[in-house]
Amino acid sequence: MVFLTPDWRQRRSALFMPASNARAIAKARVLAADTLIFDLEDSVGPGEREAAHDNLRAWVAGGDFGHRERVIRTSAADSESFVGDLAVALECAPDAVLLPKVEDARTLALATVHLDRAGSPVKLWAMIESPRALLAIAGIADASPRLACLVVGPNDMARTTGVAMRPGRAAMIPWFMTIIAAARANGLAVLDGVYNAFRDTEGFAAECAQAAELGFDGKTLIHPSQIDAANAAFTPSEAEYDRARRIVAAFADPANLGRGAISLDGEMVERLHLDSARILLESREMKTT
């Protein structure tokens, strides 16, 4: 399934990379990730912030990253370093600024004011990482016209709730679905959180498959080795595209033009399935333009 948001683009793989690591940023230009998230929060130590700012100015501002979406994650909005991080981010003119640890609509409203005053067109993304955020998710998802994407932070969610991170993440699925519902109700993209054991390829593939089934648009990553598996998990198969084409063709048959439901390949297919089929095919066209 594909959900087309107003600013839809492929976000199957969103790779976090420390803004303090110039070599990693330089290599990002050739990676197959759909989205690059240059991080000024968790991965940047207290003594590395100035160097991280310089790296962003040198490598990201005006840099050619091809089709890749460029996002800069700042420090938390209530931290001492936020204003400086945001200023540097806006110098780099990314596609979006990712705010960590968003717990209420007010945080996004204030960030929107900052961007409006700066005359910047960049979008906002918000990380959902705590019980407070979960309880305020409806307001957060509707807080700003600049908001384009919600990103789940399962590590912080585990830390702030006491819920253990287990294979399958059964305890967190209700939270994930709440976040996804809030995103879709407001036309937002939504990305799953990172998988820490980047050498565990089987576990990572299983979690990607789960995330795709739940309805996430893609997954955030911590290592380039995870890109291919994420891209594969969130790319519809040729069989899905073929079925979508057959559904569209079947309803286009003059004999079926006025019908609400038809039989196709031994299954009952309704016009809601036709809508989904058209969206899937439209997303493929958008991907190639």
C-alpha positions in Angstrom: 0.0 0.0 0.0 1.1 3.6 -0.6 -0.3 6.7 1.1 0.1 9.8 -1.0 0.8 12.9 1.2 0.6 16.4 -0.3 4.4 16.5 -0.7 4.8 12.8 -1.4 8.2 11.4 -2.3 10.0 8.1 -1.6 11.3 8.0 1.9 12.0 4.2 2.2 15.4 4.7 3.7 16.3 7.8 5.9 19.9 7.5 7.0 21.1 9.4 10.1 24.7 10.6 9.9 26.6 12.6 12.5 27.2 16.2 11.4 30.5 15.9 13.2 31.7 13.3 10.7 32.8 15.1 7.5 33.9 11.9 5.8 30.4 10.4 6.2 28.8 13.5 4.8 31.0 13.5 1.8 30.2 9.9 1.1 26.5 10.5 1.4 26.4 11.9 -2.2 26.7 8.4 -3.6 24.5 6.4 -1.2 21.2 4.9 -2.3 19.3 6.3 0.6 16.2 8.3 -0.3 16.7 10.7 2.7 19.8 11.9 4.5 19.4 13.2 8.0 22.4 15.2 9.2 22.4 14.9 12.9 23.2 17.6 15.5 21.6 15.9 18.4 22.4 12.5 19.9 25.5 11.7 17.7 27.2 15.0 18.4 29.2 15.3 21.7 29.5 18.5 23.7 32.9 19.4 22.2 31.9 18.6 18.6 29.1 21.1 18.0 31.2 23.8 16.4 33.0 21.4 14.1 29.6 19.9 13.2 28.3 23.3 12.3 31.3 23.9 10.2 30.8 20.6 8.4 27.3 21.4 7.5 28.2 24.8 6.1 31.1 23.2 4.1 29.4 20.1 2.8 25.6 20.5 2.9 25.1 24.2 2.1 24.9 24.3 -1.7 25.9 20.7 -1.9 24.7 18.5 -4.8 23.1 15.4 -3.2 21.1 14.5 -6.3 17.6 13.2 -5.7 18.2 12.7 -2.0 16.1 14.6 0.5 18.2 16.6 2.9 17.1 16.9 6.5 19.0 18.4 9.5 18.1 17.3 13.0 18.7 20.0 15.5 19.1 19.6 19.3 15.9 19.8 21.3 13.9 23.0 21.1 14.3 23.6 24.9 18.1 23.2 24.8 20.7 25.9 24.9 22.1 24.8 21.5 18.8 24.9 19.6 18.9 28.5 18.4 22.4 28.1 17.0 21.6 24.7 15.5 18.5 26.1 13.8 20.4 29.1 12.4 23.1 26.8 10.9 20.4 24.5 9.5 18.7 27.4 7.7 22.0 28.5 6.3 22.2 25.1 4.6 18.7 25.4 3.2 17.7 21.7 3.7 14.4 20.2 2.6 13.3 19.9 6.3 14.4 20.5 9.8 13.8 17.5 12.2 12.9 18.5 15.8 13.7 15.8 18.4 11.7 15.1 21.5 8.6 16.9 20.5 6.0 16.6 23.2 3.4 19.2 22.4 2.0 21.3 19.7 3.5 24.4 21.1 7.1 23.3 20.2 6.1 23.1 16.5 4.2 26.4 16.7 7.3 28.2 18.0 9.5 26.5 15.4 7.1 27.7 12.7 7.4 31.3 14.0 11.2 31.0 13.8 11.0 29.8 10.2 8.4 32.4 9.2 10.5 35.2 10.6 13.6 33.9 8.7 11.6 33.7 5.5 12.6 30.1 5.1 10.5 27.6 3.0 11.8 24.5 4.8 9.4 21.9 6.2 9.3 20.6 9.7 9.6 17.0 10.9 8.9 15.9 14.4 10.2 13.0 16.4 7.7 11.2 18.7 9.7 9.6 21.5 7.9 9.8 24.8 4.6 9.2 26.7 3.8 12.9 26.7 4.2 12.9 22.9 1.9 9.9 22.5 -0.8 11.5 24.7 -0.5 14.8 22.7 -0.2 13.2 19.2 -3.4 14.5 17.7 -2.4 18.1 18.5 1.2 17.6 17.4 0.2 16.2 14.0 -2.1 19.2 13.4 0.2 21.9 14.9 1.8 23.5 11.9 1.2 23.8 8.1 4.9 23.2 7.8 4.8 19.8 9.4 5.4 17.1 6.8 6.6 14.0 8.6 6.5 12.2 12.0 9.4 10.0 13.0 9.2 7.4 15.7 12.0 7.2 18.3 11.6 3.7 19.8 14.8 3.9 21.8 13.7 6.9 23.7 10.2 5.5 23.9 11.6 2.5 25.6 13.7 4.6 28.0 10.8 6.9 28.9 8.2 4.2 29.5 10.2 1.3 30.8 9.0 -1.0 28.0 11.7 -3.4 26.9 12.8 -3.5 23.3 12.0 -7.1 22.2 12.1 -8.7 18.8 8.7 -8.0 17.2 8.1 -4.9 19.4 4.7 -6.2 20.3 4.3 -3.8 23.3 4.9 -0.8 21.1 2.6 -1.7 18.2 -0.5 0.1 19.6 1.7 3.3 20.0 2.9 3.0 16.4 -0.6 2.6 15.1 -1.7 5.7 17.0 1.1 7.7 15.5 0.4 6.4 12.0 -3.3 7.3 12.4 -2.5 10.8 13.5 -0.1 11.2 10.6 -2.6 10.0 8.0 -5.4 12.1 9.5 -3.3 15.2 8.7 -1.7 14.1 5.4 1.7 13.5 6.9 4.4 11.0 6.1 5.6 8.7 9.0 8.8 6.9 9.4 9.7 3.9 11.7 12.6 4.2 14.1 16.1 2.8 13.9 17.3 -0.8 14.4 20.4 -0.7 16.6 22.0 -4.0 15.8 23.1 -3.0 12.2 25.0 -6.3 11.7 21.9 -8.4 12.4 20.6 -8.4 8.8 17.9 -10.9 9.4 16.5 -9.1 12.3 16.6 -5.8 10.5 14.8 -7.2 7.4 12.1 -8.6 9.7 11.6 -5.3 11.3 11.4 -3.5 8.0 8.8 -6.0 6.8 6.8 -5.4 10.0 7.0 -1.6 9.5 5.9 -1.8 5.9 2.9 -4.0 6.9 2.0 -1.5 9.7 1.8 1.3 7.2 5.1 3.2 7.7 6.5 5.0 4.6 10.0 4.0 5.4 12.6 3.4 8.1 15.3 5.5 9.7 18.7 4.0 9.6 22.0 4.2 11.5 24.3 2.5 9.0 24.7 2.6 5.2 24.6 -1.2 5.2 20.9 -1.1 6.0 19.9 1.0 3.0 19.3 -1.8 0.5 17.1 -3.9 2.8 15.0 -0.9 3.7 14.6 0.1 0.1 13.5 -3.4 -0.8 11.0 -3.7 2.0 9.2 -0.4 1.2 9.2 -0.8 -2.6 6.0 -2.4 -4.0 6.6 -5.6 -5.9 6.1 -6.0 -9.6 3.2 -8.4 -8.7 1.5 -5.6 -6.8 1.9 -3.2 -9.7 0.6 -5.8 -12.1 -2.5 -6.4 -10.0 -3.1 -2.7 -9.7 -3.0 -2.4 -13.5 -5.5 -5.3 -13.8 -7.9 -3.7 -11.3 -7.8 -0.4 -13.2 -8.3 -2.2 -16.5 -11.2 -4.3 -15.1 -13.2 -1.3 -13.9 -12.5 0.4 -17.2 -14.2 -2.4 -19.1 -17.6 -1.0 -20.4 -19.4 -3.9 -18.8 -18.2 -2.7 -15.3 -18.3 1.1 -15.6 -21.4 1.5 -13.4 -20.6 -1.4 -10.9 -19.5 -0.9 -7.3 -17.9 -4.3 -7.1 -16.6 -6.9 -9.5 -15.1 -10.3 -9.4 -11.4 -10.5 -10.3 -9.2 -13.6 -10.1 -11.6 -15.2 -7.7 -11.8 -12.2 -5.4 -14.4 -9.5 -4.8 -12.9 -6.1 -5.7 -14.6 -2.9 -4.8 -14.0 0.7 -5.9 -12.0 1.4 -2.8 -9.6 -1.2 -4.2 -9.6 0.8 -7.5 -8.7 3.9 -5.6 -5.8 2.1 -3.9 -4.6 0.7 -7.3 -4.6 4.1 -8.9 -2.6 5.6 -6.0 -0.1 2.8 -6.3 0.4 3.4 -10.0 0.5 7.2 -9.6 3.2 6.8 -7.0 5.3 4.8 -9.5 4.9 7.6 -12.0 5.9 10.2 -9.5 9.0 8.2 -8.5 10.3 8.2 -12.0 9.8 11.9 -12.8 
